[in-house]
Amino acid sequence: MDRQKVRDRILEIGIVPVVRASSPGEARIAADAVCQGGIPIVEITMTVPGALEVIRELAKNSSSDVLVGAGTVLNREAARRCLDAGAQFLVSPGLNLQTVEFAVREEKLMMAGALTPTEVITAWEAGADFVKVFPCGQVGGAKYIKALKGPLPQVPLVPTGGVNLNTAAEFIEAGAAALGIGGELVQADALRSNKPEVIVENARKFLAIVTKARAQMGTAAKGSH
């Protein structure tokens, strides 16, 4: 899937599940569960033991419409290893310009981490496809996204940190392009106790919230003309 198609898919689904797991097996279970729940996107973080192998396996064995990405990509060398393993998109927790430039050169989708307005603008100007606002919950959550969207309406923001079943709709209404959701979706205790059905159900709930919030915004926008 080329960069534009990856971008379109993330925008269409509106959720990027962030998989942090304590073993490769748990990461695979999590990936299967979010897909079963209707989200054909998974971000495997580099903090997962054997993360590159997990990405390689998922990229090889998943159906062609499942997007497999790499998260917590801290530098260019890591980015290269992730792409070699088959990652279709890269996500960083902070802004490393060399990583963004590398992704642009390789024509792979980059979701660069940023927090301040300056970092958001720098990431966008460097060529990031999305800007991940992290940790968003700690700096005002949906209100912070809304504040950033005022002067920067053209930048697709993906809040991560602080997104849960209670706040997801607020983030979409504030103008988030998609939501990065980790432990609130891929719950560690569900993985530990081998209950993937909990994650499947979470995925369905989050999808329903995003779909409904977007539909309501569409209706409101039509009513304001």
C-alpha positions in Angstrom: 0.0 0.0 0.0 1.5 3.3 -1.0 1.9 6.3 1.3 -1.3 8.1 0.1 -3.4 4.9 0.5 -2.0 4.4 4.0 -2.8 8.0 4.8 -6.4 7.6 3.5 -6.9 4.4 5.5 -5.8 6.1 8.7 -8.1 9.1 8.1 -11.0 6.8 7.1 -10.8 4.5 10.2 -9.8 7.4 12.6 -8.1 5.2 15.1 -4.5 4.0 15.4 -4.3 1.2 18.1 -0.9 1.4 19.9 0.3 -2.1 21.0 2.6 -2.1 24.0 2.9 -5.7 25.1 5.3 -7.7 27.3 5.9 -10.5 24.8 5.8 -11.1 21.1 2.9 -13.5 21.6 0.8 -10.9 23.4 1.5 -8.3 20.7 0.3 -10.8 18.0 -2.9 -11.5 20.1 -3.5 -7.7 20.4 -3.0 -7.2 16.7 -5.5 -9.9 15.8 -8.0 -8.6 18.4 -8.1 -5.0 17.1 -8.5 -6.3 13.5 -11.4 -8.5 14.7 -12.9 -5.5 16.3 -13.0 -3.7 12.9 -9.7 -1.7 13.1 -7.4 -2.9 10.3 -4.5 -0.8 11.7 -1.9 -1.7 14.3 1.1 0.2 15.6 3.7 -2.2 17.2 5.9 -0.1 19.5 9.7 -0.7 19.6 9.3 -1.3 23.4 7.7 -4.7 22.6 10.3 -7.5 23.0 11.2 -8.8 19.5 9.2 -5.9 18.0 10.9 -6.2 14.6 10.1 -9.9 14.3 6.5 -9.2 15.3 6.2 -6.5 12.6 7.9 -8.8 10.0 5.4 -11.6 10.8 2.3 -9.4 10.8 3.3 -7.7 7.6 3.8 -11.1 5.9 0.8 -12.9 7.3 -1.9 -10.2 7.6 -4.3 -9.7 4.8 -3.3 -6.9 2.4 -5.7 -4.4 3.8 -4.3 -4.5 7.3 -1.8 -1.7 8.0 1.2 -2.6 10.2 3.2 0.3 11.5 6.1 0.8 14.0 5.8 3.0 17.0 8.3 4.6 19.4 10.7 5.0 16.5 13.4 7.3 18.0 15.9 7.7 15.2 16.8 7.1 11.6 18.5 3.8 12.2 15.5 2.4 14.0 13.3 3.7 11.2 15.4 1.9 8.6 15.1 -1.4 10.5 11.4 -1.0 10.9 10.9 -0.4 7.1 13.1 -3.3 6.3 10.9 -5.5 8.5 7.8 -4.4 6.5 6.4 -1.5 8.5 4.0 0.6 6.4 4.1 3.7 8.6 6.3 5.1 11.3 5.4 6.8 14.6 7.6 8.7 16.9 6.9 10.0 20.5 8.9 13.2 19.9 10.3 15.2 17.0 13.4 13.8 15.3 13.9 15.7 12.0 16.3 13.1 10.6 13.6 10.4 11.0 11.0 12.6 9.3 13.3 13.4 6.4 14.2 9.7 6.1 10.5 8.7 5.9 9.8 11.4 3.3 12.8 10.2 1.2 11.6 6.6 1.4 8.0 7.7 0.6 6.7 6.1 3.8 4.0 7.6 6.0 5.4 9.4 9.0 3.4 10.4 12.2 5.9 12.6 14.0 5.5 13.3 17.7 5.2 17.0 18.9 3.7 18.9 21.8 4.2 22.6 21.4 2.9 24.8 18.5 6.5 25.3 17.4 7.1 21.5 17.2 3.8 20.9 15.4 4.7 23.5 12.7 8.3 22.1 12.5 7.1 18.5 12.0 4.5 19.5 9.4 7.0 21.7 7.4 9.5 18.8 7.5 7.0 16.6 5.7 5.2 14.6 8.4 1.9 13.2 7.1 0.3 13.4 10.6 1.5 15.1 13.8 1.0 13.0 16.9 0.3 15.3 19.8 1.8 13.5 22.8 1.2 13.3 25.8 -2.0 15.1 25.0 -4.1 14.3 28.1 -1.5 16.0 30.4 -1.7 19.4 28.6 -5.5 19.9 28.3 -6.7 17.0 26.1 -9.4 17.9 23.6 -9.2 21.6 24.5 -5.5 21.6 23.6 -6.3 20.1 20.2 -9.0 22.7 19.6 -6.5 25.4 20.5 -3.9 24.1 18.1 -6.4 23.7 15.2 -7.3 27.4 15.4 -4.0 28.7 13.8 -3.1 25.4 12.2 -6.3 24.0 10.5 -4.3 22.4 7.7 -2.2 20.1 10.1 -3.8 16.7 10.7 -3.4 16.1 14.4 -3.5 12.7 16.1 -3.8 13.1 19.9 -2.3 10.3 21.9 -2.4 10.0 25.7 -5.6 10.8 27.4 -7.9 9.3 24.8 -10.4 7.0 26.4 -14.1 6.0 25.9 -15.2 9.1 27.7 -13.0 11.6 25.8 -12.8 10.1 22.3 -15.8 12.0 20.9 -14.5 15.3 22.4 -11.2 14.8 20.6 -12.9 14.2 17.2 -15.2 17.2 17.8 -12.1 19.3 18.6 -10.7 18.5 15.1 -8.5 15.5 15.6 -7.8 13.7 12.3 -7.5 10.4 14.1 -6.9 9.1 17.6 -3.9 7.2 18.9 -5.1 4.8 21.6 -2.9 2.6 23.7 -3.8 1.0 27.0 -7.4 2.1 27.0 -7.9 -0.1 23.9 -5.2 -2.7 24.2 -5.6 -3.4 27.9 -2.6 -5.0 29.5 -4.7 -7.1 31.9 -6.8 -8.4 29.0 -3.6 -9.6 27.4 -2.1 -11.0 30.6 -5.3 -13.0 31.3 -5.6 -14.1 27.6 -8.9 -12.4 27.0 -8.6 -10.9 23.5 -12.4 -10.6 23.4 -12.1 -7.6 25.7 -9.9 -5.8 23.2 -12.2 -6.8 20.3 -15.1 -5.2 22.2 -13.0 -2.1 23.0 -12.2 -1.7 19.3 -15.8 -1.8 18.4 -16.8 0.7 21.0 -14.1 3.2 20.0 -15.0 2.8 16.3 -18.7 3.4 17.1 -17.8 6.6 19.0 -15.6 8.0 16.2 -18.2 7.2 13.5 -21.0 8.8 15.6 -19.0 11.9 16.5 -18.0 12.4 12.8 -21.6 12.0 11.6 -22.8 14.5 14.2 -20.2 17.0 13.1 -21.2 16.5 9.4 -24.8 17.2 10.3 -23.8 20.3 12.3 -21.7 21.6 9.4 -24.5 21.1 6.9 -26.9 22.9 9.3 -24.6 25.9 9.6 -24.6 26.8 5.9 
